[in-house]
Amino acid sequence: MDVYAEAIAALNATLARAEDSGRRNTNAMTLATVNRAGRPSTRTVLLKGLDDEGLTFFTDRRSGKGQDLEAVPYASVCFYWEPIEVQARVDGRMVVLAREHAERDFSSRPRAGQVMIRASAQSQPLASKAALASAVASIEQDYPHEVPVPAFWVGYCLVPDFIELWFGSRDRMHERVAYAKSPEGWHKTLLQP
Ligand SMILES: Cc1cc2nc3c(=O)[nH]c(=O)nc-3n(C[C@H](O)[C@H](O)[C@H](O)COP(=O)(O)O)c2cc1C
């Protein structure tokens, strides 16, 4: 197995271990983006896919993070799974996935979620909760059967150039395993805790 494939396998295996811990939302990750002025911001998103292509999540392209990624297509994600005492970090370039990924994700969601995605202009100011309820009601009325996938619903894939796993240890000998991409290829190193 090459070093990159080993890193993805290690990340997948750790996610599976976290899932087995019984905690909910073990696929929740903190996503950091930066805007044009170099100011970072973070929020939680759900990881929907992890393979050799990278880490996938879905969002509204018009949102704060969507605007950041439009200006600066680099990002960093971080997971911390407390029950197993492992942190994972991934840095890389963000690419927009082909339309069919967003379509597949949207159609896999319950109707109420689809309606809310359409009714809400994510990250824009909201006049009142009543205004949102009325936007939801009008989407319900417009689409009594299938809710069409909005053009702004998009899948992003973080294509890694750095992956680090941090394994906590009671004796403070925390183990840090880093996989980094260089012009020569992927390298695995241990880092001091
Ligand atoms: C557990 C959890 C999971 C979330 N998953 C997503 C997600 O997959 N996609 C998304 O757009 N927002 C998700 N959110 C909401 C985001 O954290 C955030 O509020 C929203 O995307 C707007 O962020 P922005 O203004 O930085 O773009 C989630 C929030 C939480 C707490």
The ligand as a Gaussian input file, in Angstrom:
#p B3LYP/6-31G(d) Opt

LIG

0 1
 C      -23.562000      18.822000      13.853000
 C      -23.697000      19.848000      12.755000
 C      -23.646000      19.442000      11.429000
 C      -23.764000      20.373000      10.395000
 N      -23.651000      19.941000       9.106000
 C      -23.715000      20.835000       8.094000
 C      -23.487000      20.414000       6.736000
 O      -23.185000      19.236000       6.444000
 N      -23.600000      21.358000       5.763000
 C      -23.889000      22.683000       6.024000
 O      -23.978000      23.476000       5.104000
 N      -24.056000      23.104000       7.310000
 C      -23.969000      22.221000       8.340000
 N      -24.126000      22.646000       9.647000
 C      -24.356000      24.101000       9.885000
 C      -22.999000      24.830000       9.842000
 O      -22.265000      24.588000      11.022000
 C      -23.131000      26.345000       9.617000
 O      -23.971000      26.923000      10.593000
 C      -23.697000      26.681000       8.233000
 O      -23.191000      25.795000       7.239000
 C      -23.373000      28.115000       7.838000
 O      -21.992000      28.312000       7.897000
 P      -21.263000      29.508000       7.102000
 O      -22.057000      30.750000       7.348000
 O      -19.893000      29.573000       7.682000
 O      -21.241000      29.140000       5.642000
 C      -23.984000      21.744000      10.698000
 C      -24.015000      22.143000      12.033000
 C      -23.868000      21.226000      13.047000
 C      -23.880000      21.710000      14.475000

